[in-house]
Amino acid sequence: VQLQASGGGLVQPGGSVRLSCTASGFTLSTTFMGWYRQAPGKEREVVATISSYGTPQYGDSVKGRFFISRDNPKNTMYLQMNNVKPEDTAVYYCVRIPDLWGQGTQVTVSS
């Protein structure tokens, strides 16, 4: 049972990037899933969550810019990040809430 995140990297301010999280050993669509992030020197924070019904919720700092979704046949969850800002720089983790964390993928927003 594991989560494998990918898609991070260096992005320019105002740009876009999509993170992916593929689950193995369980069915992602039947569980409460989310993306968290942790920036250097800061507390870990929730970015977005998606319920088993497909209902999304977002942290205040990313509302209107980030979008969480999933592809059930691929057993994969996504985080579409638009209009990124330098303060979005962090390690992003996909999570089966509350008990399973992926390895994290670094997103750096810089020109």
Secondary structure, DSSP 8 states (H G I E B T S, - for coil): -EEEEE--EEE-TT--EEEEEEEESS-GGGS-EEEEEE-TTS--EEEEEE-TT--EEE-TTTTTTEEEEEETTTTEEEEEE-S--GGG-EEEEEEETTTEE---EEEEE--
